[in-house]
Every structure is written in C-alpha cells, then in structure tokens.
C-alpha cells in the first residue's frame, strides 16, 4: 500500500453507526462526546444542554458504547468489518500502531480535527483494534489488538523512553531498537515511539521532548541544532537559510533575529566576520589579539609569525594579514627576533 491511495467516506461510516442508536438523545451524547460533527464537549456541558446530571451522561455514554461494540463484534454494524480491514491494513503497514492525526492524513482529504475524531470513534467500534486516548503521556492513537493491548503498548513505550534516557543523547531509531535488547524491529519501535509525548524526533534522530536537539522551542535552540548538524562554523546568513529549509515547526525567522541571538547566547562564538561556531567545539570568545596572546602564553616562549598564524587560524576564520596587523600593531606583542614575536611583559 502506498501513501495517500486510500480515502474512505468517514462521515458516512459514522452516520451508519449512529443510525443504529434508537434514541436521539443518545445519538446527541455520542456525537458531542466524541466531537463527531463539532468540537468535543464535556460531561457537564452535555448534561446542562440535555437537562441531566454529569453522572447520568457518563452512564448513558458507557451503556451506548457497550451496546455499539457488542453489535460490531456480532457483525451487526453496517460497514464496520470493511472499515476495520482498511484501518488494519494501513496501521499494520506502519508498525502496528499509529497516531490518529497521522492516520487521518492517509484516509481523508482534509484531515481536520473532526475527521480525526470520526476515525477514532470508528476505531472504538472495531473489535480488532485498540485505541489509546489522549493523555499527559500519549497522543491519541490506534493499534492492532493482535499485537498488543493498551497496557502492553504503555509497557513497550516506557521501555523505549527508558532506553532513550539511558543513551543520553539523540539517536537513530535503529540504535534505540538495538539498545532496547528486544526483537520488536525498528519499524515497530518507531511507531510506538511516535505515540509518546515524552519523545520527539528531528532529522531522523530521536530524543526526549525536553531536549532542544530534537525539539527546539526558540530561535537559539534552532541555531544550536543547525550548527550541531552541520558540524562546522557557519555564517549567520547560512544559518538563516538552513533554518528556512529545516523540519522545524516554525521557520519564519528573520536573519536579523538570528544574528541577535547568536550575539547573546554563550553557546555561540564569533570566530570570523559573521561566522559562528559552537563553544563546545573548543572555541573561546575573544578578539584576534586575545587569541594571539593565548597562543603565546600556551607556548611559553616567543614564536615565529608563521606558527602564530597557523595556531590562530585553528580557532578563527580571518585573513592572515589581520593576524599580522594585530601582531605588529598591538603594544602587548613584541618582536624579539626576525619575524618572531612574544608577549611584551611591560604591558602585562
């Protein structure tokens, strides 16, 4: 099966299921609780509308769903068997479990919130599928019951999260799969990981949602990710272009805003005209003169200008003439022999 090849009339399927409910009030409860045609509503909201208590709404909802699921299991709900076959095929192709919003992109044209609510409702009716409700730890998801029940899904996801924590840094799904020590396979691990609100992915790497390397929340974090992925210094214009072409959720950042953050954040070091590197790569803040002084102090003796230039260029992207001008024009440096310079102790 290829993506975007299946589209089914979700709304008609939902109407077929609702038509099997005898009373309008019960249809209203189910429609509003699941958000089948409008936004989802609470027990209190529905109770106020229908003139009954919150508890009574809950009781009715539970009774209706129990009855509908029993009818589906007996093959009495119109079209459920066929729908279940389609849903299972899509879900199995993607690792045995999938977030509802992703599933909606394969089954509907617009993939609206209502489309997703209708898909989730249909899945509730399917005996061979398991639904995972939205919570603090999980995205609303649908899985294949033959592979796992809700408790098993949570157990497996907890194992994956624990493995990511143990690795301690962003990693490919293949590495995470290997480190779990399980026989789940990368596709299934990826599918399970996608359901967890504790995990995030960026550029094919996975990590904890709180890690900026996989879930950058501000401009500074995005700059950090770009530099980290690039692996070498970049001009701020290059960083800006890379952000625009990235997988980040919000990419409409101005070049000026990026430059401002580069200047303010201690993680970034200016090493040339508009060129920045990560401090963790061993770069330190400072002028060319500061770097020359550090090179000479580290050497503990005067050095030939060629040696000085070579060492300075390891941490700064500048022209050789700029280094020479600093050597010859700054009072802190003293020529002690032909083309050889040291630190003038009088200036210290």
C-alpha positions as CSV (number, residue, x, y, z in Angstrom):
1,X,0.0,0.0,0.0
2,X,1.3,3.5,-0.8
3,X,0.6,6.7,1.0
4,X,-2.5,8.7,0.0
5,X,-4.0,5.9,-2.0
6,X,-6.9,5.2,0.3
7,X,-9.7,7.6,1.1
8,X,-13.0,6.4,2.6
9,X,-16.2,8.2,3.4
10,X,-15.6,8.6,7.1
11,X,-18.6,10.8,7.7
12,X,-21.0,8.3,6.0
13,X,-19.5,5.5,8.1
14,X,-20.1,7.5,11.3
15,X,-23.7,8.2,10.3
16,X,-24.3,4.5,9.6
17,X,-23.1,3.7,13.2
18,X,-25.2,6.5,14.7
19,X,-28.3,5.3,12.8
20,X,-28.2,2.1,14.8
21,X,-28.8,4.1,18.0
22,X,-32.5,4.2,18.8
23,X,-32.9,7.5,20.7
24,X,-31.9,11.0,19.5
25,X,-30.7,11.9,23.0
26,X,-28.2,9.1,22.9
27,X,-27.1,10.0,19.5
28,X,-26.5,13.5,20.7
29,X,-24.4,12.3,23.7
30,X,-22.1,10.2,21.5
31,X,-21.8,12.9,18.8
32,X,-20.9,15.6,21.3
33,X,-18.6,13.5,23.5
34,X,-16.5,12.4,20.5
35,X,-16.7,15.7,18.6
36,X,-18.1,13.9,15.5
37,X,-19.5,17.0,13.9
38,X,-18.3,19.9,16.0
39,X,-15.9,20.4,19.0
40,X,-15.8,17.8,21.7
41,X,-17.9,18.6,24.8
42,X,-17.5,17.7,28.5
43,X,-20.0,15.7,30.5
44,X,-21.0,18.9,32.3
45,X,-21.7,20.7,29.1
46,X,-23.8,17.9,27.6
47,X,-25.7,17.4,30.9
48,X,-26.6,21.1,31.0
49,X,-27.8,21.0,27.4
50,X,-29.9,17.9,28.0
51,X,-31.1,18.8,31.5
52,X,-29.5,15.8,33.2
53,X,-26.6,15.3,35.6
54,X,-23.0,14.8,34.7
55,X,-23.1,11.3,36.1
56,X,-26.2,10.4,34.1
57,X,-24.4,11.5,30.9
58,X,-21.4,9.3,31.8
59,X,-23.7,6.3,32.5
60,X,-25.6,6.7,29.2
61,X,-22.3,7.1,27.2
62,X,-20.9,4.0,28.7
63,X,-24.1,2.0,28.0
64,X,-24.4,3.2,24.4
65,X,-20.7,2.4,23.7
66,X,-21.0,-1.1,25.2
67,X,-24.1,-1.8,23.1
68,X,-22.4,-0.5,19.9
69,X,-19.3,-2.5,20.5
70,X,-21.3,-5.6,21.1
71,X,-23.2,-5.1,17.8
72,X,-19.9,-4.5,16.0
73,X,-18.5,-7.7,17.4
74,X,-21.5,-9.6,16.1
75,X,-21.2,-8.0,12.7
76,X,-24.4,-6.0,13.0
77,X,-22.9,-2.5,12.5
78,X,-23.1,-1.5,8.8
79,X,-19.7,-1.4,7.1
80,X,-17.6,-1.9,10.3
81,X,-16.0,-5.2,9.0
82,X,-14.9,-3.5,5.8
83,X,-13.7,-0.4,7.6
84,X,-11.7,-2.5,10.1
85,X,-10.0,-4.2,7.3
86,X,-8.9,-0.9,5.7
87,X,-7.7,0.5,9.1
88,X,-5.8,-2.6,10.0
89,X,-4.0,-2.6,6.6
90,X,-2.9,1.0,7.0
91,X,-1.8,0.5,10.6
92,X,0.0,-2.7,10.1
93,X,1.9,-1.2,7.2
94,X,3.2,1.5,9.7
95,X,4.3,-0.7,12.6
96,X,1.1,-1.8,14.2
97,X,0.2,1.4,15.9
98,X,-0.3,5.0,14.6
99,X,-1.3,8.4,15.9
100,X,-4.8,9.4,14.8
101,X,-3.6,12.6,13.2
102,X,-1.2,10.7,11.0
103,X,-3.8,8.1,10.2
104,X,-6.2,10.8,9.1
105,X,-3.6,12.0,6.5
106,X,-3.9,8.6,4.8
107,X,-7.6,8.2,4.9
108,X,-9.1,11.7,4.4
109,X,-8.6,14.6,2.1
110,X,-8.5,17.5,4.6
111,X,-7.6,15.6,7.8
112,X,-9.5,18.0,10.0
113,X,-10.0,17.7,13.8
114,X,-13.5,16.3,13.0
115,X,-12.0,13.8,10.5
116,X,-9.7,12.6,13.3
117,X,-12.5,12.4,15.9
118,X,-14.6,10.3,13.5
119,X,-11.7,8.0,12.8
120,X,-11.1,7.5,16.5
121,X,-14.8,6.8,17.0
122,X,-14.9,4.2,14.2
123,X,-11.8,2.5,15.7
124,X,-13.6,2.3,19.0
125,X,-16.2,0.1,17.3
126,X,-13.6,-2.2,15.7
127,X,-13.1,-5.4,17.8
128,X,-9.7,-6.0,16.3
129,X,-8.3,-2.5,17.0
130,X,-7.2,-0.9,20.3
131,X,-7.5,2.8,21.0
132,X,-5.1,4.8,23.2
133,X,-6.8,8.0,24.4
134,X,-5.0,11.4,24.5
135,X,-3.3,11.9,27.9
136,X,-0.4,13.7,29.5
137,X,1.9,10.9,28.2
138,X,0.3,9.7,25.0
139,X,-1.1,11.1,21.8
140,X,-4.4,9.7,20.7
141,X,-3.5,6.6,18.8
142,X,-4.9,3.4,17.3
143,X,-3.2,0.0,17.3
144,X,-3.8,-3.6,16.2
145,X,-5.2,-5.6,19.1
146,X,-3.4,-8.8,17.9
147,X,-0.1,-7.1,18.6
148,X,-0.8,-5.5,21.9
149,X,-3.5,-4.3,24.3
150,X,-3.4,-0.8,25.9
151,X,-1.3,-2.0,28.9
152,X,1.3,-3.7,26.6
153,X,1.6,-0.5,24.5
154,X,2.3,1.6,27.6
155,X,4.8,-1.0,28.8
156,X,6.7,-1.1,25.5
157,X,6.7,2.7,25.2
158,X,8.0,3.0,28.8
159,X,10.8,0.7,27.8
160,X,11.7,2.8,24.7
161,X,11.7,6.0,26.8
162,X,13.9,4.4,29.4
163,X,16.3,3.3,26.6
164,X,16.5,6.9,25.2
165,X,17.3,8.2,28.7
166,X,20.0,5.6,29.1
167,X,21.6,6.5,25.8
168,X,21.5,10.1,27.0
169,X,21.6,11.9,23.6
170,X,19.7,11.9,20.4
171,X,19.9,8.7,18.4
172,X,18.6,6.9,15.4
173,X,15.6,4.6,15.8
174,X,17.9,1.7,14.7
175,X,20.3,2.4,17.6
176,X,17.4,2.8,20.1
177,X,15.9,-0.5,18.8
178,X,19.2,-2.3,19.3
179,X,19.7,-0.8,22.8
180,X,16.3,-2.0,23.9
181,X,17.5,-5.5,23.6
182,X,14.1,-6.5,22.2
183,X,13.0,-8.2,19.0
184,X,10.4,-5.6,18.1
185,X,12.2,-4.3,15.0
186,X,12.9,-0.6,14.0
187,X,9.5,-0.1,12.3
188,X,7.5,-1.1,15.4
189,X,9.8,0.8,17.8
190,X,9.4,3.9,15.6
191,X,5.6,3.5,15.6
192,X,5.4,3.1,19.4
193,X,7.8,6.0,20.0
194,X,5.6,8.2,17.8
195,X,2.7,7.8,20.3
196,X,4.7,9.1,23.2
197,X,4.5,12.7,24.4
198,X,7.8,12.1,26.2
199,X,9.7,11.7,22.9
200,X,10.4,13.8,19.8
201,X,12.2,13.4,16.5
202,X,14.1,15.7,14.2
203,X,16.2,14.9,11.2
204,X,15.7,11.2,11.8
205,X,17.1,11.4,15.3
206,X,15.0,10.7,18.5
207,X,15.3,12.0,22.0
208,X,13.4,13.3,25.0
209,X,10.9,16.0,24.3
210,X,12.8,18.4,26.6
211,X,16.0,18.1,24.6
212,X,16.5,21.1,22.2
213,X,18.4,18.9,19.8
214,X,15.1,17.1,18.8
215,X,12.6,19.7,20.0
216,X,14.0,23.2,19.6
217,X,11.5,25.7,21.1
218,X,13.2,29.0,20.4
219,X,15.5,30.6,17.9
220,X,18.6,29.9,20.0
221,X,17.8,26.2,20.1
222,X,17.2,26.1,16.4
223,X,20.6,27.8,15.7
224,X,22.2,25.3,18.0
225,X,20.6,22.3,16.2
226,X,21.7,23.7,12.8
227,X,25.3,24.2,13.8
228,X,25.4,20.8,15.6
229,X,24.1,19.1,12.5
230,X,26.4,21.0,10.2
231,X,29.4,20.1,12.3
232,X,31.5,23.2,11.4
233,X,31.3,27.0,11.7
234,X,28.7,28.9,9.6
235,X,28.0,32.4,8.6
236,X,24.8,33.8,10.1
237,X,23.2,34.1,6.6
238,X,23.9,30.4,6.0
239,X,22.3,29.6,9.4
240,X,19.2,31.6,8.4
241,X,18.9,29.7,5.1
242,X,19.3,26.4,6.8
243,X,16.5,27.2,9.3
244,X,14.2,28.1,6.5
245,X,14.8,24.7,4.8
246,X,14.7,22.7,8.0
247,X,12.0,20.4,9.5
248,X,11.3,22.9,12.3
249,X,7.7,23.7,13.0
250,X,8.2,27.5,12.9
251,X,10.7,28.6,10.3
252,X,9.6,32.2,9.7
253,X,12.6,33.8,11.5
254,X,14.4,36.9,10.2
255,X,18.1,36.9,9.6
256,X,18.4,39.9,12.0
257,X,16.7,37.9,14.8
258,X,19.1,35.0,14.2
259,X,22.1,37.3,14.3
260,X,20.9,38.9,17.6
261,X,20.5,35.5,19.3
262,X,24.0,34.5,18.1
263,X,25.4,37.5,19.8
264,X,23.6,37.0,23.1
265,X,23.9,33.2,23.6
266,X,27.1,32.0,25.3
267,X,26.9,28.7,23.4
268,X,27.9,30.5,20.2
269,X,31.4,32.1,19.5
270,X,32.1,34.6,16.8
271,X,35.2,33.3,15.0
272,X,35.2,35.5,11.9
273,X,33.3,38.2,10.2
274,X,29.7,37.0,10.7
275,X,30.9,33.4,11.2
276,X,29.9,31.5,14.3
277,X,30.9,28.2,15.9
278,X,29.8,26.3,19.0
279,X,31.7,26.9,22.2
280,X,31.6,23.1,22.9
281,X,33.8,22.6,19.9
282,X,36.6,24.2,21.9
283,X,36.2,27.8,20.7
284,X,36.5,30.7,23.1
285,X,35.2,34.2,22.9
286,X,37.8,36.9,22.2
287,X,39.4,39.2,19.7
288,X,42.2,38.1,17.3
289,X,44.6,39.8,19.7
290,X,43.2,37.7,22.6
291,X,43.7,34.5,20.7
292,X,47.3,35.5,19.7
293,X,48.0,36.2,23.4
294,X,46.6,32.8,24.4
295,X,48.7,31.0,21.8
296,X,51.9,32.7,23.1
297,X,51.0,32.1,26.7
298,X,50.3,28.4,26.0
299,X,53.6,28.1,24.1
300,X,55.5,29.8,27.0
301,X,58.0,31.3,24.6
302,X,58.2,33.6,21.5
303,X,57.0,32.0,18.2
304,X,57.6,32.6,14.6
305,X,54.8,34.5,12.9
306,X,54.0,31.5,10.7
307,X,53.5,29.3,13.8
308,X,51.3,32.0,15.4
309,X,49.2,32.4,12.2
310,X,48.8,28.6,12.0
311,X,47.6,28.3,15.6
312,X,45.2,31.3,15.4
313,X,43.6,30.0,12.2
314,X,42.6,26.9,14.1
315,X,40.1,28.9,16.1
316,X,39.4,32.0,13.9
317,X,38.3,32.4,10.3
318,X,40.3,35.6,9.5
319,X,42.8,36.7,6.9
320,X,46.5,36.2,7.6
321,X,47.0,39.9,7.2
322,X,44.6,40.6,10.1
323,X,46.7,38.4,12.4
324,X,49.9,40.2,11.2
325,X,48.4,43.6,11.8
326,X,47.5,42.6,15.3
327,X,51.0,41.3,16.0
328,X,52.6,44.4,14.6
329,X,50.1,47.0,15.9
330,X,49.3,45.9,19.4
331,X,51.5,47.1,22.2
332,X,51.1,43.8,24.1
333,X,53.2,42.0,21.5
334,X,56.9,42.5,20.9
335,X,59.1,41.4,18.1
336,X,62.1,39.6,19.7
337,X,63.8,38.4,16.5
338,X,63.3,38.3,12.8
339,X,59.5,37.5,12.2
340,X,59.4,36.2,15.8
341,X,57.1,37.6,18.4
342,X,56.4,37.2,22.2
343,X,54.4,39.0,24.8
344,X,55.7,42.3,26.0
345,X,55.9,41.8,29.8
346,X,55.8,45.6,30.3
347,X,52.2,45.5,29.2
348,X,51.1,42.7,31.5
